[in-house]
Amino acid sequence: MIMNTNTMIQYAQQFAYDRVKSIFSLYILLLVTRKSNCRPWKT
């Protein structure tokens, strides 16, 4: 299957964008959980 360079570049950009988005959301989730863990639960 032969694709032209334009669609290949578009596909690569979309793939990289999805990867970065998922990694970024995971990082934010980790930060939020760490912050809540640092906070004392008992008042």
HTML snippet that shows the backbone in 3Dmol.js (N, CA, C, O; Angstrom):
<script src="https://3Dmol.org/build/3Dmol-min.js"></script>
<div id="view" style="width:600px;height:400px;position:relative"></div>
<script>
const pdb = `
ATOM      1  N   MET A   1       0.842  -1.200   0.000  1.00  0.00           N
ATOM      2  CA  MET A   1       0.000   0.000   0.000  1.00  0.00           C
ATOM      3  C   MET A   1       0.876   1.249   0.000  1.00  0.00           C
ATOM      4  O   MET A   1       1.674   1.463   0.912  1.00  0.00           O
ATOM      5  N   ILE A   2       0.717   2.055  -1.022  1.00  0.00           N
ATOM      6  CA  ILE A   2       1.557   3.249  -1.177  1.00  0.00           C
ATOM      7  C   ILE A   2       0.746   4.498  -0.844  1.00  0.00           C
ATOM      8  O   ILE A   2      -0.310   4.738  -1.429  1.00  0.00           O
ATOM      9  N   MET A   3       1.244   5.280   0.090  1.00  0.00           N
ATOM     10  CA  MET A   3       0.597   6.549   0.421  1.00  0.00           C
ATOM     11  C   MET A   3       1.512   7.690   0.007  1.00  0.00           C
ATOM     12  O   MET A   3       2.736   7.560   0.028  1.00  0.00           O
ATOM     13  N   ASN A   4       0.904   8.814  -0.371  1.00  0.00           N
ATOM     14  CA  ASN A   4       1.739   9.959  -0.712  1.00  0.00           C
ATOM     15  C   ASN A   4       2.248  10.621   0.571  1.00  0.00           C
ATOM     16  O   ASN A   4       1.707  10.395   1.654  1.00  0.00           O
ATOM     17  N   THR A   5       3.274  11.425   0.438  1.00  0.00           N
ATOM     18  CA  THR A   5       3.944  11.986   1.615  1.00  0.00           C
ATOM     19  C   THR A   5       3.027  12.879   2.430  1.00  0.00           C
ATOM     20  O   THR A   5       3.173  12.964   3.650  1.00  0.00           O
ATOM     21  N   ASN A   6       2.078  13.549   1.774  1.00  0.00           N
ATOM     22  CA  ASN A   6       1.204  14.476   2.490  1.00  0.00           C
ATOM     23  C   ASN A   6       0.355  13.738   3.518  1.00  0.00           C
ATOM     24  O   ASN A   6       0.287  14.150   4.676  1.00  0.00           O
ATOM     25  N   THR A   7      -0.289  12.656   3.107  1.00  0.00           N
ATOM     26  CA  THR A   7      -1.127  11.908   4.049  1.00  0.00           C
ATOM     27  C   THR A   7      -0.269  11.242   5.116  1.00  0.00           C
ATOM     28  O   THR A   7      -0.695  11.110   6.263  1.00  0.00           O
ATOM     29  N   MET A   8       0.941  10.822   4.743  1.00  0.00           N
ATOM     30  CA  MET A   8       1.838  10.191   5.715  1.00  0.00           C
ATOM     31  C   MET A   8       2.226  11.198   6.797  1.00  0.00           C
ATOM     32  O   MET A   8       2.227  10.873   7.984  1.00  0.00           O
ATOM     33  N   ILE A   9       2.554  12.418   6.379  1.00  0.00           N
ATOM     34  CA  ILE A   9       2.920  13.468   7.342  1.00  0.00           C
ATOM     35  C   ILE A   9       1.724  13.805   8.226  1.00  0.00           C
ATOM     36  O   ILE A   9       1.871  13.994   9.433  1.00  0.00           O
ATOM     37  N   GLN A  10       0.539  13.881   7.618  1.00  0.00           N
ATOM     38  CA  GLN A  10      -0.672  14.183   8.381  1.00  0.00           C
ATOM     39  C   GLN A  10      -0.924  13.091   9.419  1.00  0.00           C
ATOM     40  O   GLN A  10      -1.256  13.381  10.569  1.00  0.00           O
ATOM     41  N   TYR A  11      -0.763  11.832   9.004  1.00  0.00           N
ATOM     42  CA  TYR A  11      -0.997  10.708   9.907  1.00  0.00           C
ATOM     43  C   TYR A  11       0.006  10.727  11.054  1.00  0.00           C
ATOM     44  O   TYR A  11      -0.352  10.482  12.206  1.00  0.00           O
ATOM     45  N   ALA A  12       1.265  11.021  10.732  1.00  0.00           N
ATOM     46  CA  ALA A  12       2.307  11.072  11.761  1.00  0.00           C
ATOM     47  C   ALA A  12       2.033  12.202  12.747  1.00  0.00           C
ATOM     48  O   ALA A  12       2.217  12.037  13.953  1.00  0.00           O
ATOM     49  N   GLN A  13       1.591  13.354  12.232  1.00  0.00           N
ATOM     50  CA  GLN A  13       1.284  14.482  13.112  1.00  0.00           C
ATOM     51  C   GLN A  13       0.128  14.143  14.040  1.00  0.00           C
ATOM     52  O   GLN A  13       0.170  14.464  15.227  1.00  0.00           O
ATOM     53  N   GLN A  14      -0.912  13.491  13.503  1.00  0.00           N
ATOM     54  CA  GLN A  14      -2.061  13.121  14.317  1.00  0.00           C
ATOM     55  C   GLN A  14      -1.648  12.118  15.386  1.00  0.00           C
ATOM     56  O   GLN A  14      -2.083  12.210  16.534  1.00  0.00           O
ATOM     57  N   PHE A  15      -0.801  11.154  15.003  1.00  0.00           N
ATOM     58  CA  PHE A  15      -0.337  10.141  15.948  1.00  0.00           C
ATOM     59  C   PHE A  15       0.470  10.784  17.070  1.00  0.00           C
ATOM     60  O   PHE A  15       0.273  10.476  18.246  1.00  0.00           O
ATOM     61  N   ALA A  16       1.385  11.685  16.694  1.00  0.00           N
ATOM     62  CA  ALA A  16       2.214  12.357  17.696  1.00  0.00           C
ATOM     63  C   ALA A  16       1.349  13.216  18.609  1.00  0.00           C
ATOM     64  O   ALA A  16       1.595  13.287  19.813  1.00  0.00           O
ATOM     65  N   TYR A  17       0.331  13.874  18.039  1.00  0.00           N
ATOM     66  CA  TYR A  17      -0.547  14.726  18.839  1.00  0.00           C
ATOM     67  C   TYR A  17      -1.310  13.885  19.855  1.00  0.00           C
ATOM     68  O   TYR A  17      -1.444  14.275  21.014  1.00  0.00           O
ATOM     69  N   ASP A  18      -1.814  12.723  19.416  1.00  0.00           N
ATOM     70  CA  ASP A  18      -2.544  11.847  20.337  1.00  0.00           C
ATOM     71  C   ASP A  18      -1.619  11.341  21.438  1.00  0.00           C
ATOM     72  O   ASP A  18      -2.016  11.280  22.602  1.00  0.00           O
ATOM     73  N   ARG A  19      -0.396  10.980  21.082  1.00  0.00           N
ATOM     74  CA  ARG A  19       0.566  10.490  22.072  1.00  0.00           C
ATOM     75  C   ARG A  19       0.854  11.571  23.110  1.00  0.00           C
ATOM     76  O   ARG A  19       0.817  11.310  24.312  1.00  0.00           O
ATOM     77  N   VAL A  20       1.139  12.779  22.644  1.00  0.00           N
ATOM     78  CA  VAL A  20       1.454  13.887  23.554  1.00  0.00           C
ATOM     79  C   VAL A  20       0.263  14.200  24.451  1.00  0.00           C
ATOM     80  O   VAL A  20       0.425  14.474  25.640  1.00  0.00           O
ATOM     81  N   LYS A  21      -0.948  14.155  23.867  1.00  0.00           N
ATOM     82  CA  LYS A  21      -2.148  14.464  24.639  1.00  0.00           C
ATOM     83  C   LYS A  21      -2.346  13.445  25.757  1.00  0.00           C
ATOM     84  O   LYS A  21      -2.653  13.811  26.891  1.00  0.00           O
ATOM     85  N   SER A  22      -2.168  12.165  25.432  1.00  0.00           N
ATOM     86  CA  SER A  22      -2.370  11.127  26.447  1.00  0.00           C
ATOM     87  C   SER A  22      -1.296  11.216  27.527  1.00  0.00           C
ATOM     88  O   SER A  22      -1.596  11.074  28.713  1.00  0.00           O
ATOM     89  N   ILE A  23      -0.043  11.452  27.126  1.00  0.00           N
ATOM     90  CA  ILE A  23       1.046  11.566  28.101  1.00  0.00           C
ATOM     91  C   ILE A  23       0.825  12.782  28.996  1.00  0.00           C
ATOM     92  O   ILE A  23       1.076  12.724  30.200  1.00  0.00           O
ATOM     93  N   PHE A  24       0.355  13.886  28.405  1.00  0.00           N
ATOM     94  CA  PHE A  24       0.118  15.102  29.174  1.00  0.00           C
ATOM     95  C   PHE A  24      -0.997  14.905  30.193  1.00  0.00           C
ATOM     96  O   PHE A  24      -0.895  15.357  31.333  1.00  0.00           O
ATOM     97  N   SER A  25      -2.071  14.219  29.769  1.00  0.00           N
ATOM     98  CA  SER A  25      -3.185  13.970  30.697  1.00  0.00           C
ATOM     99  C   SER A  25      -2.745  13.036  31.817  1.00  0.00           C
ATOM    100  O   SER A  25      -3.151  13.211  32.966  1.00  0.00           O
ATOM    101  N   LEU A  26      -1.917  12.046  31.491  1.00  0.00           N
ATOM    102  CA  LEU A  26      -1.399  11.140  32.520  1.00  0.00           C
ATOM    103  C   LEU A  26      -0.542  11.913  33.516  1.00  0.00           C
ATOM    104  O   LEU A  26      -0.624  11.683  34.723  1.00  0.00           O
ATOM    105  N   TYR A  27       0.285  12.835  33.008  1.00  0.00           N
ATOM    106  CA  TYR A  27       1.152  13.633  33.871  1.00  0.00           C
ATOM    107  C   TYR A  27       0.331  14.511  34.814  1.00  0.00           C
ATOM    108  O   TYR A  27       0.646  14.621  35.999  1.00  0.00           O
ATOM    109  N   ILE A  28      -0.719  15.133  34.286  1.00  0.00           N
ATOM    110  CA  ILE A  28      -1.593  15.978  35.118  1.00  0.00           C
ATOM    111  C   ILE A  28      -2.287  15.132  36.171  1.00  0.00           C
ATOM    112  O   ILE A  28      -2.419  15.548  37.322  1.00  0.00           O
ATOM    113  N   LEU A  29      -2.734  13.939  35.776  1.00  0.00           N
ATOM    114  CA  LEU A  29      -3.388  13.040  36.725  1.00  0.00           C
ATOM    115  C   LEU A  29      -2.420  12.677  37.848  1.00  0.00           C
ATOM    116  O   LEU A  29      -2.797  12.651  39.020  1.00  0.00           O
ATOM    117  N   LEU A  30      -1.169  12.398  37.481  1.00  0.00           N
ATOM    118  CA  LEU A  30      -0.158  12.056  38.485  1.00  0.00           C
ATOM    119  C   LEU A  30       0.075  13.226  39.436  1.00  0.00           C
ATOM    120  O   LEU A  30       0.166  13.033  40.648  1.00  0.00           O
ATOM    121  N   LEU A  31       0.170  14.440  38.890  1.00  0.00           N
ATOM    122  CA  LEU A  31       0.374  15.622  39.727  1.00  0.00           C
ATOM    123  C   LEU A  31      -0.790  15.810  40.689  1.00  0.00           C
ATOM    124  O   LEU A  31      -0.584  16.091  41.870  1.00  0.00           O
ATOM    125  N   VAL A  32      -2.008  15.656  40.189  1.00  0.00           N
ATOM    126  CA  VAL A  32      -3.194  15.852  41.028  1.00  0.00           C
ATOM    127  C   VAL A  32      -3.236  14.824  42.149  1.00  0.00           C
ATOM    128  O   VAL A  32      -3.524  15.164  43.297  1.00  0.00           O
ATOM    129  N   THR A  33      -2.950  13.566  41.819  1.00  0.00           N
ATOM    130  CA  THR A  33      -2.990  12.526  42.853  1.00  0.00           C
ATOM    131  C   THR A  33      -1.884  12.758  43.879  1.00  0.00           C
ATOM    132  O   THR A  33      -2.089  12.541  45.073  1.00  0.00           O
ATOM    133  N   ARG A  34      -0.717  13.195  43.421  1.00  0.00           N
ATOM    134  CA  ARG A  34       0.384  13.445  44.353  1.00  0.00           C
ATOM    135  C   ARG A  34       0.047  14.607  45.282  1.00  0.00           C
ATOM    136  O   ARG A  34       0.358  14.574  46.473  1.00  0.00           O
ATOM    137  N   LYS A  35      -0.592  15.637  44.724  1.00  0.00           N
ATOM    138  CA  LYS A  35      -0.985  16.789  45.539  1.00  0.00           C
ATOM    139  C   LYS A  35      -2.000  16.374  46.596  1.00  0.00           C
ATOM    140  O   LYS A  35      -1.888  16.764  47.758  1.00  0.00           O
ATOM    141  N   SER A  36      -2.983  15.588  46.193  1.00  0.00           N
ATOM    142  CA  SER A  36      -4.015  15.157  47.138  1.00  0.00           C
ATOM    143  C   SER A  36      -3.417  14.211  48.179  1.00  0.00           C
ATOM    144  O   SER A  36      -3.879  14.164  49.320  1.00  0.00           O
ATOM    145  N   ASN A  37      -2.384  13.454  47.781  1.00  0.00           N
ATOM    146  CA  ASN A  37      -1.733  12.557  48.732  1.00  0.00           C
ATOM    147  C   ASN A  37      -0.922  13.339  49.762  1.00  0.00           C
ATOM    148  O   ASN A  37      -0.831  12.935  50.921  1.00  0.00           O
ATOM    149  N   CYS A  38      -0.337  14.456  49.340  1.00  0.00           N
ATOM    150  CA  CYS A  38       0.448  15.271  50.263  1.00  0.00           C
ATOM    151  C   CYS A  38      -0.465  15.945  51.287  1.00  0.00           C
ATOM    152  O   CYS A  38      -0.051  16.198  52.418  1.00  0.00           O
ATOM    153  N   ARG A  39      -1.697  16.232  50.894  1.00  0.00           N
ATOM    154  CA  ARG A  39      -2.627  16.893  51.789  1.00  0.00           C
ATOM    155  C   ARG A  39      -3.066  15.919  52.885  1.00  0.00           C
ATOM    156  O   ARG A  39      -3.400  14.774  52.582  1.00  0.00           O
ATOM    157  N   PRO A  40      -3.075  16.342  54.139  1.00  0.00           N
ATOM    158  CA  PRO A  40      -3.501  15.445  55.226  1.00  0.00           C
ATOM    159  C   PRO A  40      -4.987  15.145  55.136  1.00  0.00           C
ATOM    160  O   PRO A  40      -5.806  16.047  54.961  1.00  0.00           O
ATOM    161  N   TRP A  41      -5.327  13.869  55.258  1.00  0.00           N
ATOM    162  CA  TRP A  41      -6.729  13.471  55.143  1.00  0.00           C
ATOM    163  C   TRP A  41      -7.499  13.785  56.422  1.00  0.00           C
ATOM    164  O   TRP A  41      -8.635  14.256  56.374  1.00  0.00           O
ATOM    165  N   LYS A  42      -6.871  13.519  57.565  1.00  0.00           N
ATOM    166  CA  LYS A  42      -7.570  13.779  58.837  1.00  0.00           C
ATOM    167  C   LYS A  42      -7.487  15.256  59.185  1.00  0.00           C
ATOM    168  O   LYS A  42      -6.425  15.870  59.074  1.00  0.00           O
ATOM    169  N   THR A  43      -8.594  15.815  59.601  1.00  0.00           N
ATOM    170  CA  THR A  43      -8.605  17.238  59.956  1.00  0.00           C
ATOM    171  C   THR A  43      -8.689  17.381  61.460  1.00  0.00           C
ATOM    172  O   THR A  43      -8.710  18.500  61.973  1.00  0.00           O
TER     173      THR A  43
END
`;
const viewer = $3Dmol.createViewer("view");
viewer.addModel(pdb, "pdb");
viewer.setStyle({}, {cartoon: {color: "spectrum"}});
viewer.zoomTo();
viewer.render();
</script>
